């Protein structure tokens, strides 16, 4: 495969994301957990974060939030070390959802606050859309009406950056 290292790595992560979006979680896990997906130490940070987010999302969809959290945890540590908050990798929403599903609201709220701080003053519309989704997740149990407003804001933000799948998922 020709192209830069980053191009080759994106080509590794993309098939897993596509199959996950098509609802074929088993095949998605095969892509994400293949030799390239397991070699996270050789991936660029954004590709490693997207791969972990994809795997964790599949595990959440399968109803195994503890496994999803175990996958997301090291990626969250990488995100914190690299301060790559402006990259919309899908990791923050899936890590928050996994933490909430495991009953760790404090972690979920803390991660949301870190993401918000990391984005302050930056022009990162896709990451801001993810943050709106996170805000909705945090409000869902206590304030469903407010959560719906946050999900609608996320949907509008995703549409504005040309990401219809993410817009539909935020609905």
C-alpha positions in Angstrom: 0.0 0.0 0.0 1.5 3.3 -1.0 1.0 6.7 0.7 2.1 8.1 4.0 2.1 6.2 7.2 -0.9 8.1 8.4 -2.8 7.3 5.1 -2.0 3.6 5.6 -3.2 3.7 9.2 -6.4 5.5 8.3 -7.0 2.8 5.7 -6.7 0.2 8.5 -9.3 1.9 10.7 -11.8 2.9 8.1 -13.1 -0.6 7.2 -14.0 -1.3 10.8 -15.9 2.0 11.1 -17.8 1.4 7.9 -18.8 -2.1 8.9 -19.8 -0.9 12.4 -22.0 1.8 10.9 -23.7 -0.9 8.7 -24.6 -2.8 11.9 -22.2 -5.7 11.5 -20.5 -5.6 14.8 -18.8 -9.0 14.6 -17.0 -8.0 11.4 -16.2 -4.6 12.8 -14.5 -6.1 15.8 -12.5 -8.3 13.4 -11.3 -5.2 11.6 -10.6 -3.3 14.8 -8.9 -6.2 16.5 -6.9 -7.4 13.5 -3.1 -7.3 13.5 -3.0 -3.5 12.7 -5.7 -2.7 15.3 -3.8 -4.6 18.0 -0.6 -2.8 17.2 -1.8 0.5 18.8 1.8 1.4 19.8 2.6 1.7 16.1 -0.5 3.8 15.2 -0.7 7.5 15.1 -2.7 8.9 18.0 -5.8 9.9 16.0 -6.0 6.4 14.4 -5.4 4.6 17.7 -8.2 6.7 19.3 -10.6 6.1 16.5 -9.9 2.4 16.5 -10.4 2.2 20.3 -13.6 4.2 20.0 -14.9 1.9 17.3 -14.2 -1.2 19.3 -15.7 0.3 22.4 -18.8 1.3 20.5 -19.3 -2.2 19.2 -18.9 -3.6 22.7 -21.4 -1.2 24.1 -23.9 -2.2 21.4 -23.3 -5.8 22.4 -24.2 -4.9 26.0 -20.8 -5.4 27.6 -20.0 -2.0 29.0 -17.2 -3.2 31.2 -15.3 -4.6 28.2 -16.0 -1.3 26.3 -14.6 0.6 29.2 -11.5 -1.6 29.3 -10.9 -0.8 25.7 -11.6 2.9 26.0 -9.4 3.4 29.2 -6.0 3.2 27.6 -7.1 5.3 24.7 -8.4 8.0 27.1 -5.0 8.0 28.7 -3.4 8.5 25.3 -5.9 11.3 24.6 -4.9 13.0 27.8 -1.2 12.6 27.2 -1.4 13.9 23.7 -4.0 16.6 24.4 -5.6 15.8 21.1 -9.1 17.0 22.3 -9.7 18.9 19.0 -9.6 15.6 17.1 -13.2 14.2 16.8 -12.3 10.5 17.1 -15.5 9.4 18.8 -13.6 8.4 21.9 -15.0 10.9 24.4 -18.7 10.1 23.8 -18.1 6.3 23.9 -15.9 6.5 27.0 -18.5 8.6 28.8 -21.3 6.2 27.7 -19.3 3.2 29.0 -18.5 4.9 32.3 -22.2 5.8 32.8 -23.2 2.2 32.0 -20.7 1.0 34.6 -22.1 3.4 37.2 -19.0 5.8 37.2 -20.7 9.1 36.8 -17.8 11.0 38.4 -15.4 9.7 35.7 -17.9 10.6 32.9 -18.3 14.1 34.3 -14.6 14.6 34.8 -13.8 13.4 31.2 -16.5 15.8 29.8 -15.0 18.7 31.8 -11.5 17.8 30.5 -12.7 17.7 27.0 -14.5 21.1 27.4 -11.4 22.6 28.8 -9.2 21.1 26.0 -11.5 22.7 23.4 -11.8 26.1 25.0 -10.9 28.8 22.5 -10.3 26.4 19.6 -12.2 26.1 16.3 -13.0 22.4 16.3 -16.7 22.0 15.2 -16.7 18.2 15.0 -15.2 17.9 18.5 -17.7 20.4 19.7 -20.5 18.2 18.2 -19.1 15.3 20.2 -19.1 17.4 23.3 -22.8 18.3 22.8 -23.5 14.5 22.5 -21.6 14.0 25.8 -23.6 16.7 27.5 -26.8 15.0 26.4 -25.6 11.6 27.7 -24.8 13.2 31.1 -28.3 14.8 31.3 -30.3 11.8 30.0 -31.4 10.2 33.3 -32.1 13.3 35.4 -33.2 15.8 32.7 -34.5 14.0 29.5 -35.8 17.3 28.0 -32.5 19.0 28.4 -30.7 15.9 27.1 -32.9 16.0 24.0 -31.9 19.7 23.4 -28.2 18.7 23.6 -28.7 15.8 21.2 -30.5 18.2 18.8 -27.6 20.6 19.1 -25.2 17.7 18.3 -27.3 16.7 15.3 -27.2 20.2 13.9 -23.4 20.5 14.5 -22.8 17.2 12.8 -24.8 18.2 9.8 -22.9 21.5 9.6 -19.6 19.6 9.2 -21.0 17.1 6.7 -21.2 14.0 8.9 -24.7 12.6 8.3 -24.1 9.3 10.1 -23.1 11.0 13.3 -26.0 13.4 12.9 -28.4 10.5 12.6 -26.8 8.8 15.6 -27.3 11.9 17.7 -31.0 12.0 17.0 
